[in-house]
């Protein structure tokens, strides 16, 4: 029998942890691997190479990353794994600790070295020695076409990397470096390719999308609206969504564009973090209580509904009971569409880690529970007031067999992090297509309706 001369592909298993910006990095890396002749598997027991793209934002994220690395290292004993590769934020910032604690890892790769993955793997096989490739975090990031890991009808578009805000609790500027925008022409080209491949919704992501263009514009003026207008010209693009908008840079120009541009979703993800002026000042946030109220009132006064998603941190150093009550009362007075909460995590190397009056963990958790319970009640009332009785355009995404309903999202809901619309229909529906749904009830966080 004639032997097959074709070289068998080495199978790679890839796990991406953390934010959607990390997902985009992973998608670029998948393209490099594919072009390098590697195949892919979702079964880690069959993977000859396992890559974990880590998140290092807060302690819980680092714990998840470390737990995943330990779990995957077992496949070097029990599976087919020959090379265990750790990439992303954790080795970029915490390499010295990881190198000592993780002898099972064959390759540590930084955030700017994804394009070298094939060359580094070849070198690792050749020398069989541990390889560390971590360079300065302020390099321009190389961009390539991507193997999309989201459903076909939407994709994330990473418009910048790095951060210049230097919030006192955050390690991102030390991991990702200075803020660096991608050129508009490059983004339009990538976006056009994504739409031609089937994406109908593009979700713009960066550590701060509202700061886009300030680093290359001589006037330091944000260029986000300019970018949105160029992207809006792409044929067959239905929705443009903005994630991570810093409150002080949400301009009248951006809100006006949202009201006029049918492709720009009426949706703002604004990481407010807190409302107490004292806490915000210690966080090095460039807004105070009055500024937050003014912004929220301005958004709520627009002629069209705009969904606000935000996150709040409890237990920041020095947070008093009065500070907490101020946040609690703010949520009651200014109900927001989607709200998440997390407890402050003491991050080594940040200014906040050295601040006095660190809040005990027990108090953090107590405050967290109170806010979560409050928001559940608020969300139910908010949904009934703002959406029940209305007909909304819904992007259909699947079937919930337990509920015996289709489900999808409106322009007011981002994938994976927000609520859903469940609806009934006498006709079949196609995933990624848009349907008018009459909302007839709200339960907890979700909406229910009938396809018209």
N, C-alpha and C positions, 0 to 999 in steps of 0.2 A: 504494500500500500504506500502511495506517495506521501511523504511527510509534508505537512503544512509549513511552508517557509515563512509565513507571516508571524512576526514577533507578537507574542501574547502581551496584551496590555496589563500593566500593573494597575490594580484596583485601588482607588482612593476613597476613603470615607471622610466627609467634612462635617464638622459641627460648628455652627456660628452662634455665639452667645451675645447677649446685650442688645444694643440699639439697632435701629434700621440703618444708621451710617455704617455700622460694623457689617451689616448684611451686604451692603453695596460693595465693601472691600472684599468680602468673601466671594461675591459673584464675579468680580474681576479676577480673583485668584483662580476660580474654577475655569475661566477662559484660558488663562495661561497654562493650566494643567492639561486641558483638553487639547490645545494646540501642541503641547509637548508629547502627546501620544498616550496620555493616561486615561483610564476609564474610571467610572464612578459606581459606588454601591452605597445603599442606605443601610446595609447590614454590616456593622463593625466587625463581626466575627469573620467576614470574608475579605475585609480590607487589608491589603498589604501595607498601606500607608494610612495613618489616621491623623487628621489635622484638626486642632481645636483652635478656633479664632476667639480669643478670650475678651472678656469685659472686665475692667478694673475700676469702674466709676465709684462704687461704694463697697463697704465690707461684705454685704450680702452677695453682690455680684462677683466679688473675688472668691468668696466661698464656693459659689456655684461653679466658677471656672476651675478651682482646685479640685472640687469633688468630681467634676467631669474628667479632668486629666487623670486622677487616680483610677476612676472607673475604666477609662479607655486603656490605661496602662496594663490592665489585666489581660487584654487581648494579645499582648506580647507573649504571655504564657499559655493562654487558652485558645487563641485564635490564630489568624494568619499574619498578624501585624509584625512587620520588620522595622518600620520607622514610625516613631511617634513625634509629631511636630506640633509645637505650641507657638502661636502667632498672636499679634494684636497688642492691646493696651497693657496687659499685665507684664509680659517680658520687656516692653518698652520702658516701663517705670520700675518694676520690681525684679529685674533680672538677677541681681546678686542673691536675693533670698531664694528665688526659684531654682537657680542653678544648683544650689546646695541641697535643696529639699526634694528635687525631682531628678534623681540620677537616671530614671527610666526614659527621660526625654532625650531624643537624638538631635533635634534641631529647635533652636529658639530663633524666631523671626520677628523683627520689629514692624512698625506700622507703615514704613515706607519701602519695604523690601518684598512686597508681594510679587512684583514683576520678576524677581530673581528665584522664585520657588522651584522652577524646573532645574535651573543650573545648580542650585543648592542641593536638591535631592540627588542629582547625578553625582555630585561631589561626595555626598554622604555615603552613597553606595560604593563609590570607588575607594574612599579612605577608611570607611567604617569608623570614623571619629565623630565626636560631638561637634556640631557646628552652631556658632552664634553669629547672627548677622543683624545687628541693631545699630542704626546710624542716627544722626541728628534728626529731630522731629520737625524741623522747619524746611525740609526739602519740598520742592514742588512735587505734588503727587502725580504719578503717571496714570493716565486714564486709558482704558481699553474697552472694547465691547464686552458685554457681560452675558453669562449664562444666568438667566433670571430664575430665581427660586420662589418668587411669589406666584399666585395664580396669574394666568396669561393676561387678564384684563386690567391689571394695575402694576405699576413699578415705582420704585423709589429713584429719585434723581438727586444725587448728592452735589450741591451747588458750591460748597466750600468745605474746607477742613480747618481745624484749629480754633482757637478762641482767644480774644483779647480782653474779656470781661474780668477775669481774675476775681471771681466770687471767693470769699474767704473760706468756704467750706469745700471747694471743688478742686480736683486734681487735673481736670481736663487740659488746661493750658500747659501744664508741665508734661503731660503725656503727648498731646497732639500738636503743641507748638502754637505759633502765632496764626492769626486768622488769615486764610489764603483763599480768595475767590477764584473760581474757574471762569475763563472767558465766556462771554455770552454766545459767541459763534460755536464754541465747542459744546456747550450745553444744548443749544438748539439742534446741532447735528446728532448728538446722542439721543435727545428726546424724539427726534424724527425717526430714528432707527427703532426705538422702543415702540412707538406708535405703529410703525409699519409692520412690526412683529406681533401686533395685537393689543398692546396696552391702550386703554381708553382713559385711564386716570393716571396722572403723574403726581407723585407726592414729593414735594420739594423738601429736602432735609439738609441741615447743617447744624452746628452747635448753636448758631444764631442766624436764621435766614434773613432777618430784617437788616442785618449788617452787610448783606451782600453788596460787593462792589466798592465799599469804602476804602479798601486797600489799593485798588488800581485807579480810582477816580481822583484826579488832582484836587477836586473840591471836597473830598471826603464825604460826598453825599451818597447815601444808599441808592443802589441801582436796581432794587428788587422789582419795582413796578416796570422798569424798562425790560427786565428779563421776562416778566409775566406777559407783557404785550407781545414780545417776540415769540414766546412759546405758544401763545394763543392763536398765532397764524397757522399752526400745524393742522393740516386737514385730518379729520377723524379723531382728533383729541377732544374728549368730552369734558373732563374735569381736571383742574389744577388745584392741588391742596397744599396748604402751608403748615409745616410743623416747626415748633420751636421759635416763636416770635418774641423777642424781648420787648417788654411793655413800653420802655421809653422811646423805642424806634417805630412804634405803630403810628404812622403818620396819617393826616387827613387825606393825602394823596393815595395811600394804600387803601383806606376805607372807601374812598370815592371809586377807585378801580374795582373794588369788590362789588359795589352796587351796580356798576355799569357793565362789567365783563361777565357774560353768561358762563364762561368756562371756568372762572375763578370761584371755587366753592366758598360759600358764606360760612367760613370755619377758621377760627384762629386758635392755635395752640400757644398759650402764653404761660410760661413757667414763672408764676408770680412768687412762689416760695413762702411768702408771708405777707401780712398787711401792717403789722406794727412798725411805725417809723423807726423806733430804736433798733429793732431786730434787723430791719432792712438795711439800716446804716452799717451795723456790725457785719452784715453779710457782704458789704460793698456792692449793694444793689443801687442803681441810680434812679431810685423812685422812692416816694414815701407814701404814707396812708392816703393823704389827699390826692396824690398823683394816681394811685390805684383806683380810687373812687371816681375821679374825673375820667379816667380811661374807660372804666366799665360803663359809666353812664353815657359816655359818647358812643360806645359800641351799641349799647341798648337803644339809643335814640335814632339809630339809622332807620331808613324807611323799610328795609327788609330785615328779617330775622338773621342774626349771625350767631352761630354756636360758638361758645367759648369753652375750650378745654384748658385746664390748668392743674398744677400740682402745688401742694403746700407741705412744708417741712415743719414737724413739731419737735420740740426739745432742743432747739439751737441754743448754744451756750448763753446763759443769762435770760432765757425765756421765762418770764414770771407768769403767775396765774393770770395777772391782768393782761399780759400780752396774749395769752391763749384765749381768754374771754373775748378780747377784741377781734381775734380771728373768727371765733365761733359766731359772734354777733354779726360780723361782716357777711358771712355765708348766709345767715338768715335774712339779712336785709337785701343782699344782692345775689339772688340765686343764679348759679352758673350751670351750664349744660352738662359738662362732664368734669368731675373733680377727683383727683387722686391724692393720697396722703402717704407720706413716709416719715420715719423717724430719723433724726439727725444721726449721722455716722461720723465718728471722729477719725479723720483721715490724716495720716502721718504726712508732715511736710506742708500742711495748710495752716494759714493764720488762725483759723477757728480752733484748731486742735490745741493751741496754746492759750486760748482764752480762759479766764476764770469762770466760775459758776457753771461748770458742766452739769447738765440736768441728769438726774438718775434715770436709769433705764425703765424702772417701774413707773415713774411719772410720765415718761415718753409714751409708753404703751397705753397707759390710762387715757391720756389725751388723744391718742390715735383712735382708740375705740370710740370715744365720744364723737369725734368728727365723722368717722365712717357711718355711724348710726344716724347722725344728723343729715348727712348728704343723701342717704338712702331715702329719707322722708322728703327732702327737698327735690330730688330727682323725680320722684313719683308725681309730686304736685306740678313741677315744671313741665313735664311731658304732657300731662293732662291739659294744662293751660295753653301750651304753645303748639301742640301737634295734633291732639285728638280732634277729630272733625275735619281735618284738612286732608287734601290729596297731595301726596309727596312723590317725587320721582325716586325710585328705588333701583339700585343696581343689584340684580339677583345673583346670589353667590352659592346657594346650595339648598339642601333639604334637611330639616330636623325631623327624623322619623319618629322620635318620641313625642314631639309636639304635633306631628302630622301636618307640618306647614313648610312652605318655602321660607327662606330667609335672605336678607340682603341689607344694604346700607343706603342711607340718603346722603346728600351733600353735607349733612350735619354730623356724620359719623365716619371716623377714620378706621381703617381695617385693623383688627387684632386688639386694639386698645379700647375701643368704644363699644357702645351697645348695638343692638340689632333691631331690624324690623322683621317681624314674622307675619306672613300673609298667606291667605288661601287664594286659590285660583282654579277655575274650572278647566283652564287650558294649561298645556305644558309651558315651561319657561326655559330659556337658554341662559346658561351661566355667562355673566359678563354683559348681559343685555339690560336695558333700562325699561322699567314699567311704572305706570301710575298706580299708586296704592292709596286707597282711602283708609286713613287711620281711624279705628273705632274704639280703641282702648289702650291704656298704658298699665303695665304691671311692673312694679319695682323700677328697673332701669330700662326695660325694653318696650317697644311699641308693637301693636298688633293691628292688622287690617285686612282688607280685601282688594285684590287686583281688579281694577276697573276695566 
